[in-house]
Amino acid sequence: MPRPSIRSHSAVRLLLLSAAAAAPAFAADQAAPKVTLDDQQRLCIGGEPFFPIGIYSVREVGQLAAAKDLGFNTVHTYQGEGSKEKDGSASPIQEIRAYLDAAHALGLKVFLGLPRYQVVNKDAKALAERIDALKDHPALLVWYLFDEPDHQKVPPAIVQHCAEVVRKHDPNHPSVEVLCLMYERRAEHIKNPAYVNLPDILMADPYPRTPANADLGPVTRELDAARQLAGPKKPLWNVLQLHGKGPGGTGYGLLEPTWPELRNMAYQSLAAGVKGLTAFAYHAGEFKLYQSPEGLKNAKRLTEELRVLAPALLADAPAKAPLAVDKNDALRWRAFVQGGKCYLLAVNLSRAKTKLGAAAAEGGKLPAEAKLLFDNRTLAIKDGKLSEELEPQGVRVYELAAE
């Protein structure tokens, strides 16, 4: 995941500090609800399951309200991370606390990185000082250990040291790390699993849409590799591609995705069982989402759908599969049961049409029709089978009454 260099400007500092003065102080009993991971791999805040719908690089306090308006519940800022090559490039603690104050005032959670120079130099004292100063803040969600450390040639021992400092000084917030190209590097990760084992939560960041390639299947391929490497118990999150060449800017050689493409990548992630989604990015280098009217519209449409689905996404996994779906290599799917209803998410990975066929699991029975969420229509179920042709890279979300 390419990352912009971060420079600290006096104007940004003034904005952050003035926001801190303006933001309402949080009461002592609001501070730092414990953030945990449960046996369903869900993130829980004060014991309540939470599905992160996040966006990277909301860099300044003045951008937080826009992220909130787009429907995100979680944000990331590079202001606290700086450069791994130069000391002093990361924002002072008071600026980060001001950012957290402003996020909390808007009801946003933050996944927060640590100064990269301090991490790579194993400066335990400086890292502990920052963690101790921020760990009580109610906006803090998780600690972001490092951004693509394998790609940036940061040895596992360096990230391990950071993880140990985090766990020692703040056992109440999990850690997250993003790794790229896990499918391509799977042999290396199998031989040396340290990078994969380090965080409490592992994030992938497949960005498949380029000007020359419209195949979105690498999202599933990358998440399948991540699951194989991480094992069945570690939570997985995914980073969606919002950026690319288009109205938003240059986008690191990629192509800004259309709505069907963004939606397909998101639902591939959900079908793979991720417990959180975040997107890259609001303002990263030469890419600025706020300069892309279509990009803004697409992001908002996606967060609206995810909020509708969140109760089902957070429901306990059914004891047994409620549906039997016909084998189809072009199709990925997942079923959720919540509130007396079954939800079937189906995603066509192919750039050709494909057929979905689903029946009730053994001993069950499908209702007479299925409601298609977000499509404003119903589908008749004939002879006990749900059947429909999906358009190239199409997505469906079926709601069925549980019987």
RODO-2510 file (C-alpha; in nm, 4 decimals, decimal comma):
residues 403
     n   res          X          Y          Z
     1     m     0,0000     0,0000     0,0000
     2     p     0,1817     0,3153    -0,1095
     3     r     0,1847     0,5817     0,1544
     4     p     0,2277     0,9574     0,1313
     5     s     0,5037     1,1264     0,3226
     6     i     0,3629     1,3212     0,6167
     7     r     0,4823     1,6667     0,7016
     8     s     0,3777     1,8581     1,0119
     9     h     0,2604     2,2103     0,9362
    10     s     0,2010     2,4883     1,1851
    11     a    -0,1434     2,5501     1,0386
    12     v    -0,2408     2,1883     1,1002
    13     r    -0,1107     2,2121     1,4558
    14     l    -0,3146     2,5218     1,5241
    15     l    -0,6236     2,3534     1,3825
    16     l    -0,5720     2,0455     1,5981
    17     l    -0,5077     2,2414     1,9140
    18     s    -0,8022     2,4747     1,8616
    19     a    -1,0249     2,1722     1,8001
    20     a    -0,9073     2,0245     2,1271
    21     a    -1,0135     2,3394     2,3078
    22     a    -1,3513     2,3393     2,1327
    23     a    -1,4305     1,9681     2,1713
    24     p    -1,6279     1,8786     2,4818
    25     a    -1,4247     1,7071     2,7486
    26     f    -1,5296     1,3478     2,8060
    27     a    -1,6321     1,2409     3,1530
    28     a    -1,4057     1,0080     3,3479
    29     d    -1,6591     0,7263     3,3249
    30     q    -1,6528     0,7558     2,9438
    31     a    -1,2816     0,6991     2,9166
    32     a    -1,1409     0,3991     2,7376
    33     p    -1,4009     0,1232     2,7363
    34     k    -1,2113    -0,2015     2,7086
    35     v    -1,1763    -0,3228     2,3505
    36     t    -1,1591    -0,7003     2,3157
    37     l    -1,1877    -0,9826     2,0629
    38     d    -1,4440    -1,2528     2,1302
    39     d    -1,4598    -1,6175     2,0301
    40     q    -1,6422    -1,5192     1,7093
    41     q    -1,3456    -1,2988     1,6074
    42     r    -1,5594    -0,9880     1,6580
    43     l    -1,4220    -0,6657     1,7942
    44     c    -1,6141    -0,5659     2,1073
    45     i    -1,6223    -0,2245     2,2733
    46     g    -1,7215    -0,2497     2,6371
    47     g    -1,8501    -0,5987     2,5599
    48     e    -2,0680    -0,4882     2,2650
    49     p    -1,9796    -0,6227     1,9172
    50     f    -1,8682    -0,3550     1,6736
    51     f    -1,8129    -0,3810     1,2971
    52     p    -1,5524    -0,1248     1,1869
    53     i    -1,6416     0,0589     0,8661
    54     g    -1,3284     0,2633     0,8275
    55     i    -1,1295     0,4878     0,5998
    56     y    -0,7591     0,5601     0,5893
    57     s    -0,5811     0,8920     0,5878
    58     v    -0,8404     1,1256     0,7336
    59     r    -0,5434     1,3402     0,8089
    60     e    -0,6813     1,6493     0,9812
    61     v    -0,9484     1,7403     1,2308
    62     g    -1,1265     1,9398     0,9606
    63     q    -1,1809     1,6205     0,7576
    64     l    -1,3431     1,4188     1,0351
    65     a    -1,6941     1,5551     0,9856
    66     a    -1,6772     1,4656     0,6158
    67     a    -1,5778     1,1084     0,7021
    68     k    -1,8691     1,0910     0,9444
    69     d    -2,1084     1,2261     0,6803
    70     l    -1,9896     0,9579     0,4385
    71     g    -2,1073     0,6983     0,6896
    72     f    -1,7755     0,5728     0,8253
    73     n    -1,7564     0,4853     1,1939
    74     t    -1,3784     0,4451     1,2106
    75     v    -1,0908     0,6588     1,0797
    76     h    -0,7141     0,6513     1,0513
    77     t    -0,4694     0,9394     1,0424
    78     y    -0,1026     0,9397     0,9449
    79     q    -0,0350     1,2404     1,1665
    80     g     0,1069     1,0292     1,4481
    81     e     0,3268     0,8052     1,2361
    82     g     0,5720     1,0253     1,0502
    83     s     0,8736     0,8704     0,8823
    84     k     1,0869     0,5706     0,9765
    85     e     1,3969     0,7553     0,8526
    86     k     1,3745     1,0783     1,0500
    87     d     1,3075     1,1525     1,4162
    88     g     1,0660     1,4307     1,5049
    89     s     0,8438     1,3899     1,1988
    90     a     0,5545     1,2444     1,3946
    91     s     0,2977     1,4735     1,5508
    92     p     0,3321     1,5596     1,9205
    93     i     0,1101     1,3740     2,1636
    94     q    -0,1089     1,6779     2,2305
    95     e    -0,1966     1,7013     1,8595
    96     i    -0,2989     1,3364     1,8468
    97     r    -0,5049     1,3761     2,1607
    98     a    -0,6759     1,6757     2,0014
    99     y    -0,7556     1,4619     1,6977
   100     l    -0,8985     1,1900     1,9239
   101     d    -1,1055     1,4500     2,1096
   102     a    -1,2550     1,5740     1,7843
   103     a    -1,3235     1,2200     1,6628
   104     h    -1,4928     1,1314     1,9909
   105     a    -1,7143     1,4383     1,9688
   106     l    -1,8397     1,3013     1,6339
   107     g    -1,8812     0,9450     1,7588
   108     l    -1,5890     0,8143     1,5511
   109     k    -1,3346     0,5509     1,6514
   110     v    -0,9676     0,5710     1,5520
   111     f    -0,7138     0,3046     1,4610
   112     l    -0,3950     0,4742     1,5602
   113     g    -0,0378     0,4265     1,4447
   114     l     0,2788     0,4876     1,6427
   115     p     0,5790     0,6985     1,5359
   116     r     0,7647     0,4873     1,2834
   117     y     1,1070     0,6218     1,3750
   118     q     1,0513     0,5195     1,7359
   119     v     0,9285     0,1770     1,6245
   120     v     1,2214     0,0966     1,3936
   121     n     1,4699     0,2184     1,6560
   122     k     1,2984     0,0144     1,9309
   123     d     1,2634     0,3234     2,1470
   124     a     1,0582     0,1579     2,4202
   125     k     1,0607     0,4641     2,6443
   126     a     0,9185     0,6999     2,3795
   127     l     0,6640     0,4424     2,2622
   128     a     0,5506     0,3773     2,6201
   129     e     0,5143     0,7503     2,6839
   130     r     0,2855     0,7881     2,3824
   131     i     0,0807     0,4781     2,4620
   132     d     0,0386     0,5786     2,8270
   133     a    -0,0719     0,9279     2,7215
   134     l    -0,3380     0,8041     2,4775
   135     k    -0,4600     0,4650     2,6003
   136     d    -0,7334     0,6128     2,8202
   137     h    -0,9051     0,7907     2,5309
   138     p    -1,2542     0,6605     2,4419
   139     a    -1,1993     0,7242     2,0693
   140     l    -0,9058     0,4824     2,0545
   141     l    -1,0089     0,1536     1,8915
   142     v    -0,6918    -0,0417     1,8092
   143     w    -0,3174     0,0197     1,7810
   144     y    -0,1836     0,0068     1,4240
   145     l     0,1551    -0,1618     1,4655
   146     f     0,3043    -0,0884     1,1259
   147     d     0,2066    -0,0346     0,7660
   148     e     0,3204    -0,3225     0,5378
   149     p     0,6382    -0,3944     0,7367
   150     d     0,7472    -0,6760     0,5046
   151     h     0,7121    -0,4472     0,2016
   152     q     0,9002    -0,1693     0,3802
   153     k     1,1754    -0,4122     0,4838
   154     v     1,1107    -0,3647     0,8554
   155     p     1,2184    -0,6922     1,0216
   156     p     0,9639    -0,8914     1,2239
   157     a     1,1727    -0,8458     1,5397
   158     i     1,1153    -0,4694     1,5152
   159     v     0,7379    -0,5076     1,4908
   160     q     0,7469    -0,7732     1,7634
   161     h     0,9140    -0,5248     1,9971
   162     c     0,6434    -0,2688     1,9203
   163     a     0,3683    -0,5267     1,9813
   164     e     0,5232    -0,6199     2,3154
   165     v     0,5391    -0,2564     2,4276
   166     v     0,1760    -0,2065     2,3270
   167     r     0,0582    -0,5170     2,5140
   168     k     0,2593    -0,4298     2,8226
   169     h     0,1345    -0,0721     2,8483
   170     d    -0,2169    -0,1141     2,7084
   171     p    -0,3695    -0,4619     2,7373
   172     n    -0,7134    -0,3082     2,6783
   173     h    -0,6745    -0,2399     2,3048
   174     p    -0,5863    -0,5002     2,0395
   175     s    -0,3186    -0,4485     1,7763
   176     v    -0,3629    -0,4589     1,3990
   177     e    -0,1094    -0,4875     1,1174
   178     v    -0,1549    -0,4772     0,7410
   179     l     0,0411    -0,7041     0,5086
   180     c     0,0368    -0,6842     0,1317
   181     l     0,0847    -0,9478    -0,1380
   182     m     0,0318    -1,2377     0,1011
   183     y    -0,0678    -1,4668    -0,1857
   184     e     0,2489    -1,3897    -0,3810
   185     r     0,4632    -1,4212    -0,0662
   186     r     0,2851    -1,7158     0,0908
   187     a     0,5894    -1,9454     0,0635
   188     e     0,7963    -1,6890     0,2548
   189     h     0,5244    -1,6498     0,5193
   190     i     0,4897    -2,0262     0,5608
   191     k     0,8647    -2,0541     0,6111
   192     n     0,8748    -1,7531     0,8438
   193     p     0,5274    -1,6860     0,9927
   194     a     0,6398    -1,4060     1,2243
   195     y     0,4761    -1,1197     1,0318
   196     v     0,1425    -1,3023     1,0221
   197     n     0,1558    -1,4047     1,3880
   198     l     0,2464    -1,0623     1,5314
   199     p    -0,0854    -0,8722     1,5431
   200     d    -0,4079    -0,9558     1,7218
   201     i    -0,5899    -0,8666     1,3964
   202     l    -0,4453    -0,9182     1,0487
   203     m    -0,5385    -0,6876     0,7614
   204     a    -0,4958    -0,7509     0,3896
   205     d    -0,4916    -0,4777     0,1272
   206     p    -0,5472    -0,6164    -0,2239
   207     y    -0,5880    -0,3387    -0,4831
   208     p    -0,6747    -0,5213    -0,8058
   209     r    -0,8262    -0,2515    -1,0289
   210     t    -0,5704    -0,1066    -1,2665
   211     p    -0,6105     0,0643    -1,6047
   212     a    -0,5035    -0,2625    -1,7703
   213     n    -0,6835    -0,5152    -1,5500
   214     a    -1,0496    -0,5366    -1,4494
   215     d    -1,0190    -0,8730    -1,2731
   216     l    -1,1332    -0,8315    -0,9109
   217     g    -1,0748    -1,1930    -0,8103
   218     p    -0,7422    -1,1132    -0,6377
   219     v    -0,9434    -0,9842    -0,3410
   220     t    -1,0713    -1,3333    -0,2661
   221     r    -0,7346    -1,4865    -0,3526
   222     e    -0,5560    -1,2587    -0,1063
   223     l    -0,8051    -1,3139     0,1745
   224     d    -0,7970    -1,6896     0,1228
   225     a    -0,4171    -1,6759     0,1495
   226     a    -0,4423    -1,4615     0,4634
   227     r    -0,6785    -1,7117     0,6248
   228     q    -0,4579    -2,0051     0,5304
   229     l    -0,1536    -1,8312     0,6777
   230     a    -0,3205    -1,6912     0,9901
   231     g    -0,5195    -1,9985     1,0822
   232     p    -0,8892    -2,0205     1,1738
   233     k    -0,8923    -1,8082     1,4895
   234     k    -0,7199    -1,4797     1,4040
   235     p    -0,9625    -1,2039     1,2945
   236     l    -0,9174    -1,0740     0,9403
   237     w    -1,0007    -0,7257     0,8150
   238     n    -0,9689    -0,6014     0,4599
   239     v    -0,8693    -0,2712     0,3029
   240     l    -1,0809    -0,1747     0,0027
   241     q    -0,9485     0,0132    -0,2978
   242     l    -1,1129     0,3542    -0,3229
   243     h    -0,8144     0,5207    -0,4884
   244     g    -0,6877     0,5197    -0,8430
   245     k    -0,6478     0,7396    -1,1472
   246     g    -0,9612     0,9407    -1,2045
   247     p    -1,1318     1,2543    -1,0730
   248     g    -0,9725     1,1974    -0,7312
   249     g    -0,6182     1,2158    -0,8659
   250     t    -0,3440     0,9843    -0,9878
   251     g    -0,3879     0,7051    -0,7342
   252     y    -0,0537     0,5202    -0,7488
   253     g    -0,1001     0,3688    -1,0945
   254     l    -0,4375     0,2129    -1,0157
   255     l    -0,7791     0,2992    -1,1579
   256     e    -1,0501     0,4505    -0,9403
   257     p    -1,3192     0,1800    -0,9111
   258     t    -1,6764     0,2173    -1,0268
   259     w    -1,9680     0,1484    -0,7933
   260     p    -2,0169    -0,2126    -0,9150
   261     e    -1,6435    -0,2752    -0,8737
   262     l    -1,6232    -0,1259    -0,5242
   263     r    -1,9329    -0,3166    -0,4176
   264     n    -1,7983    -0,6420    -0,5599
   265     m    -1,4694    -0,6040    -0,3686
   266     a    -1,6551    -0,5265    -0,0455
   267     y    -1,8862    -0,8269    -0,0738
   268     q    -1,5982    -1,0565    -0,1661
   269     s    -1,4509    -0,9460     0,1680
   270     l    -1,7707    -1,0212     0,3571
   271     a    -1,8040    -1,3589     0,1876
   272     a    -1,4483    -1,4333     0,3034
   273     g    -1,5579    -1,3718     0,6621
   274     v    -1,3817    -1,0462     0,7453
   275     k    -1,4788    -0,8811     1,0737
   276     g    -1,3966    -0,5271     0,9655
   277     l    -1,3614    -0,3219     0,6472
   278     t    -1,1647    -0,0090     0,5904
   279     a    -1,0828     0,1736     0,2685
   280     f    -0,7846     0,3528     0,1219
   281     a    -0,8136     0,6479     0,1254
   282     y    -0,9660     0,9889     0,1971
   283     h    -0,6547     1,1963     0,1237
   284     a    -0,3362     1,0109     0,0336
   285     g    -0,0607     1,1712    -0,1689
   286     e    -0,2029     1,2905    -0,4987
   287     f    -0,5353     1,1126    -0,4439
   288     k    -0,8163     1,3087    -0,2813
   289     l    -1,1493     1,1307    -0,2537
   290     y    -1,3265     1,4609    -0,1939
   291     q    -1,2340     1,5681    -0,5490
   292     s    -1,4232     1,2722    -0,6969
   293     p    -1,8035     1,3172    -0,6934
   294     e    -1,8526     0,9549    -0,8025
   295     g    -1,6024     0,8303    -0,5467
   296     l    -1,7851     1,0118    -0,2671
   297     k    -2,1202     0,8812    -0,3877
   298     n    -1,9882     0,5250    -0,4082
   299     a    -1,8348     0,5373    -0,0602
   300     k    -2,1602     0,6621     0,0891
   301     r    -2,3670     0,3969    -0,0906
   302     l    -2,1382     0,1275     0,0436
   303     t    -2,1439     0,2459     0,4048
   304     e    -2,5243     0,2674     0,3898
   305     e    -2,5429    -0,0976     0,2854
   306     l    -2,2899    -0,2059     0,5456
   307     r    -2,4816    -0,0319     0,8233
   308     v    -2,7998    -0,2149     0,7196
   309     l    -2,6125    -0,5455     0,7230
   310     a    -2,4134    -0,4814     1,0414
   311     p    -2,6547    -0,6631     1,2789
   312     a    -2,6343    -0,9756     1,0620
   313     l    -2,2579    -0,9435     1,0186
   314     l    -2,2224    -0,9258     1,3968
   315     a    -2,4618    -1,2113     1,4735
   316     d    -2,3292    -1,5383     1,6134
   317     a    -2,2293    -1,7824     1,3424
   318     p    -2,5066    -2,0395     1,2893
   319     a    -2,4400    -2,3782     1,4435
   320     k    -2,4822    -2,5343     1,0988
   321     a    -2,5043    -2,3899     0,7489
   322     p    -2,8661    -2,2824     0,6867
   323     l    -2,8307    -2,3167     0,3081
   324     a    -2,6779    -2,5513     0,0553
   325     v    -2,5369    -2,3578    -0,2398
   326     d    -2,4458    -2,5265    -0,5660
   327     k    -2,0728    -2,5542    -0,6240
   328     n    -1,9549    -2,2835    -0,8621
   329     d    -1,5932    -2,1684    -0,8837
   330     a    -1,7053    -1,8283    -1,0108
   331     l    -1,9189    -1,7670    -0,7041
   332     r    -1,8413    -1,6806    -0,3431
   333     w    -2,1123    -1,6682    -0,0788
   334     r    -2,1824    -1,6554     0,2918
   335     a    -2,5035    -1,6957     0,4912
   336     f    -2,5912    -1,5156     0,8144
   337     v    -2,8822    -1,5759     1,0524
   338     q    -3,0169    -1,2916     1,2630
   339     g    -3,3529    -1,1824     1,3984
   340     g    -3,5465    -1,4778     1,2584
   341     k    -3,4135    -1,4230     0,9074
   342     c    -3,1423    -1,5704     0,6889
   343     y    -2,9254    -1,3483     0,4722
   344     l    -2,7416    -1,4886     0,1719
   345     l    -2,4603    -1,2791     0,0244
   346     a    -2,3523    -1,3935    -0,3225
   347     v    -2,0699    -1,2481    -0,5336
   348     n    -1,9783    -1,3277    -0,8909
   349     l    -1,5982    -1,3207    -0,9235
   350     s    -1,6155    -1,3634    -1,2994
   351     r    -1,6440    -1,1110    -1,5799
   352     a    -1,8995    -1,3459    -1,7372
   353     k    -2,2507    -1,4282    -1,6226
   354     t    -2,2879    -1,7088    -1,3711
   355     k    -2,5706    -1,9051    -1,2105
   356     l    -2,6560    -1,9110    -0,8409
   357     g    -2,8505    -2,2037    -0,7046
   358     a    -2,9344    -2,2455    -0,3360
   359     a    -3,1608    -2,4744    -0,1354
   360     a    -3,2342    -2,5151     0,2331
   361     a    -2,9915    -2,7242     0,4305
   362     e    -3,0946    -3,0797     0,5052
   363     g    -3,4193    -3,0859     0,7003
   364     g    -3,5007    -2,7222     0,6194
   365     k    -3,7385    -2,5470     0,3861
   366     l    -3,7119    -2,2218     0,1921
   367     p    -3,9984    -1,9705     0,1937
   368     a    -4,1970    -1,8930    -0,1198
   369     e    -3,9893    -1,5862    -0,2037
   370     a    -3,6738    -1,3990    -0,1189
   371     k    -3,6403    -1,0264    -0,0776
   372     l    -3,3432    -0,8724    -0,2538
   373     l    -3,2008    -0,6111    -0,0235
   374     f    -3,0914    -0,2907    -0,1972
   375     d    -3,2565    -0,4010    -0,5276
   376     n    -3,6197    -0,3196    -0,4368
   377     r    -3,7605    -0,6480    -0,5687
   378     t    -3,8426    -1,0040    -0,4700
   379     l    -3,7514    -1,3362    -0,6257
   380     a    -3,9902    -1,6310    -0,6387
   381     i    -3,8475    -1,9566    -0,5046
   382     k    -3,9625    -2,2471    -0,7202
   383     d    -3,9537    -2,6133    -0,6232
   384     g    -3,7686    -2,5280    -0,3038
   385     k    -3,4729    -2,3701    -0,4859
   386     l    -3,3478    -2,0142    -0,5120
   387     s    -3,2102    -1,9699    -0,8641
   388     e    -3,0865    -1,6601    -1,0393
   389     e    -2,8329    -1,5570    -1,3006
   390     l    -2,5815    -1,2988    -1,1787
   391     e    -2,4393    -1,0457    -1,4195
   392     p    -2,0596    -1,0182    -1,4610
   393     q    -1,9086    -0,9265    -1,1215
   394     g    -2,2622    -0,9001    -0,9849
   395     v    -2,3624    -0,8946    -0,6182
   396     r    -2,6827    -1,0127    -0,4499
   397     v    -2,8074    -0,9897    -0,0919
   398     y    -3,1117    -1,2111    -0,0295
   399     e    -3,3253    -1,1907     0,2814
   400     l    -3,5282    -1,5022     0,3596
   401     a    -3,7666    -1,5699     0,6428
   402     a    -3,6207    -1,8500     0,8514
   403     e    -3,8511    -2,1508     0,8659
***
